[in-house]
Amino acid sequence: MDTRNQTLVNRLISTVGVPPALLAALVAGVLALPLLLAWQTPGASADVPKQGLWPLAMAPAMTALILAVHPWLQRRWQEAIDALRPLSRQPEIVDRAFMGFGVGAWVALLLGAALAAWISLSIRISGWLFVYVLVTHVVMFGLMAISIYDGLRRVRHIKRVVAAGLALDLFDRQSLTPLARYGQGASLTFVGGISLSLFFQSAVTLFSAVSLVTYVILVTVALTLFFTSIWSIHTALVAAQQRELVAVRQHWRRARSDLQRQLDGPAGGPEDAARLYEPAVVFGTYERLVLDASTWPFDPRIVKQVAASLAAPVLIYGIKLAAGLSG
């Protein structure tokens, strides 16, 4: 696999040399082991808050999900890159390495660690369990921050490729579907993470400012990655549509002028009228086809699937709150 455009998390997985599913299971097991020991050892969990050990298992589960889903998302990204390459007027830009670990990655990690510390301090817990919560949250939010950073870098790369020029066919959106599928995959990844994390939350914590801020960020990122990953392609398709309209309208006006002169001038034979009428009709019909052509590089079903997926965390959130209030 081409490693130039791999995400930072995917590079980490490749460096370890363990199959992603196995690595995710091992990491989840190691991170969850202290919780299992605390649950089995009498008196060891005295400092655990009322909701018990279950909410603390969210970090191992989310960390495992991030590690497990990255290779799948990487395949979708590679499909998007493969779709862009034959369309690009400068193919060398498509494969240009851009996922290096730079200042932006460090900033993302620091922001993730800061959010982890804020959430850990909001949990009323002390002793070794506080250290455990802090460490697991730093790992989880660090991976999450890097994933968001990677997603934004990829969107910027797509924009750079589009700006370099694409040979787009307004009536062939099928070749652009992999780009929409990547955006859909990125969105579904965050939606899946939101849904999974909600299972570990209580109604009390869902009402907290920490939870609201976290989930607003995740939902915003999910939608942003989907639409921004295809926005530059949409802009390029709009430009292609306008160019085609300019060309066809020039031909239509010329054909219409020829027909008008024939109608206003001395009467000609029916063959002349038919000969001049046909181009005007053809170009007028083609203009309507160009206007009706979609400038979004995806099948409408993809948007419906993304919208439907967003309903899952909202439904789970509502059920959790309703259950907590009724209880």
N, C-alpha and C positions, 0 to 999 in steps of 0.2 A: 504493500500500500504506500502511496505517496505520502511521505511524512512532512512535507513542507507546509501543508495546510491542516495538519492535525491540531486539535485543541490542546491546551496545556494539560488538562486532566487526562486526555487520551494519551499524551506522551508519557505521563506518569504511569498509566496503566501498562503501556508498552515496555517501559523501563523495568517494571517489576517482573515481567515475563510470566505472569500467571493469567490464565483465562479470565476474562472480565467477570463472568458469573461466579466463578470460584473465588476471585479476589473480593467481590462484594460480599459473598457469604462469610469469608474469613474475617473481613473487617467488621461486619455486623456482629459476628460471634465474639470477637475480642472486645469490642466496645460494650456489648451487652453482658459480658461475663461478670463484671462487678455488680450489676443489678441482680443477676441470678444468685450470686453469693449473698448479697444483702437480703434477698427474699428468703433464702434457705437458712440463714444464720439468725437465731433468736436474739433480739436486742440490737442487731447491727443496723437496723433501719429506723432507729428511734428518732432521727432527725428528719425523716422523710415527711413532707407535708401531708395534709389530710387526704389529698387525692391519690396518695400511694405512689408506688414505683412506676406504674404504667406510663404516666406522661414523660418520665425521664427516658423511656425507651424510644422516644421520637427521634432523637439525634442519631443513634445507631441505624434505625430504619431508613431515615432520610439519606444518611451517608451512603448506605448500601445502594439505595435507589439511584443516586447520582453516579456512582461508579458503574452500576449495571447498565444504565441507559446510554451512557456516553458512546460506546462503540456503535450502537444502532443509529444514534444521531450523527455520528461521524460518517456512516455509510450514506445517509441521506444527503449530507453535505457534499460528499464526493460525487454523488449523482448530479447534484446541482452544478458543480464545477465542470463535470463532463458535458453537461448540456450547454454551458456557456462557451466552452472552448471553440467549437466549430462556428459559433455565431460571432465571436469577437474579431474585430479588425486588427487587434494586437494580441494574439494568443499568448505571447510571453508574459503579459500582465496577469493572465488568469492563474498561472501556476507560480506566480511570484510569492516567495515565502513572506508571511506577515504575522505569524503566531508566536513570535519570540517573547521570552519572559522579560519584559521591560518595566519601565516606571509605572505604567498603567496597571500592570499585574500586581505590583507591590501595593499600589494605592487600593486596589480592589481587595487584596488580602487584609490590609489594615482596616478598611471599612467593615469587612466581614467580621474581623476580630472585635472591633468596637461594638458592633451590633450584638455579637455573642456575649460580650461582657455585660452589656446593658440588660439583656434578657436574663442572664445568669444571676445578676444582682437583684433582679426583680423577684426571683424565686426565693421564698423564705426557707432557706436550708443552710446548714452549716456542717462543719467537719469535713471528713474526706469526701462525702457526697457532693459538697459544693465544688471541690477541686475536680471531681469527676464530671459534674455538669458543665463546669467552665471549659474543661479540655474537650469534651465531646461537642459542645456548642461551637467552640473555635474551629474544630475540624469540619463540622457540618456547614457553618456559615462561610468558612474560608473556601470550601469547595463550591458552595453556591455562588459566592462573589466572583470566583474565577470563571464559573460557567456563564454568568451574566456578562462578564468582561469579554469572554471568548465570543459570545453571541453578538455583542456590539461590534467587535473587530471584524467579524464575518460580514455583518451588514455593511460596514464601511468598505470592505474589500469588494463586495458586489457593486456598490456605488462607483468605486474606482474603475472596475471593469466596464460598466455601462458607459461611464463618461469617456472612456477611450474609444467607444464606438462599437455598435452591434449591427450586424446585418439581419434585421428583423423582418419577418413576413407577417403582416397584419392578420392574415387569415390562417396562420399556422401557430396556434398557441400551444399545441401539444408538445412541441419541443421545449417550452418553457415550464411545463408542469413540474419537473423536478425541483425548480426553485420554490414554487409554492408548497410542494411537499416538504421541503426542508423547513420553511417557515412554519408549516403546520406541525412538524415534528418538534421543533423548538418550543412552540406554544403548548403542545400536549405534554411535553416533559415537565414544564412548570405547573400545568394544571394537575398532572398526576402527583407531583410533589405536594401541592396544596391539599388535594383530597386525602393523601396518605397522612399528612401531618394532623389533619382535623380529627382523625380517629383517636389520636393521643391527647386531645384537648378536652377539658371540661367546660361546662357553660360559664363558669366563673372566669376562667382564663380567656375565653373567647370575648368576654366583655372588656378585657383590659386594653389599655392603650398600646401595650407591646404587641399583642396579637393583632389588633386592628392595623397598626403601622406595618407589621410584617406581611400580612395578607394583602393589604393594598399594594405594597411594593411588588409582591409576586404576581398578582393579577395584572398590574400595569406592565410588568416585564413580559408576561405571556402575550399580551395583546401587541405590545410594542415590537417584539421580535417577529411576530407574524407579519404585521403590516409594513414595517420598515424594511424587512427582507425582500419585499416585492415592490416597494414604492418606486424605487429607481427604475425597475423594469416597466412599471406602469407609466412613468414619465416618458421613457423612451418610446413606448408604444403610442402614447398620445402624440409625440413629435412625429413618429412615422405616419400616423393617421393624418396629421395636418399636411405633411409633405405630399401624401397621396391625394388628398383632397385638392390641393393647389394644382397638381398636375391634371387630374381628371376634370376639374372645373374649367381649366384653360381649353381642353379639348371640347368640352360641352359647349362653352361659349362660342367657340369657332364653328362647331357644327350647327348651333342654333342660328348664328349670323348668316351662314350659307343658306340655311333653310328659309330664313326670313327674307333674304334678298330674292330668293326664288319665288316666294309667295307675293312679294311686293312688285316684282318686275313683270316683264311680259310672260304670259302663260306658257309654260313649258309642257312637255309630255308627262304622263303619269310615271314613266320610268325615272325621270329626273327628280320628281317629288319624292318617290319612294327611296331613291338613292340618297337623298339629303336628309330624309326623315329618319332613316334607320340609325345613323351615327348619333343623332341627338337622343334617341330613345336609349341606345346602348350606353352612352356615357351618363345619362340621367339615372338609369338603373344601377350602374356601377357606383355612382356617387352615393346612392342610398345604401348600397351594400357596405361601402366604406364607413359611412356614418353609423350603421348598425353594428359594425364589428366591435367586439369588446376590447377594451384596452387594459384589462386585468389578466395577468398571466396564470390564471387558474380556472379550474372547473368550479362552477357555483357550489357543487357539493362539498368542496373543501371548506368553504366559508361556513356552510351549514354544520359541518362536522366540528369545526372550531367553536362555533357558537353553542352547539349542543354540549360539547365537552365542558364549557364554562358553567353550564347548569349543574354539573355534578358537585363541585365544591360548594356552590350556593345552597344546593339541596341538603348536603351533609351539614353545612353550617346551621341551616334553619332547624334541622332535626335535632342537633345537639343542643341548640338554644331552647327549643321547645321542651325537650326532655329535661333539661336543667331547671327550667322555670316551673314545669309541672311537678318536678320532684321536690 
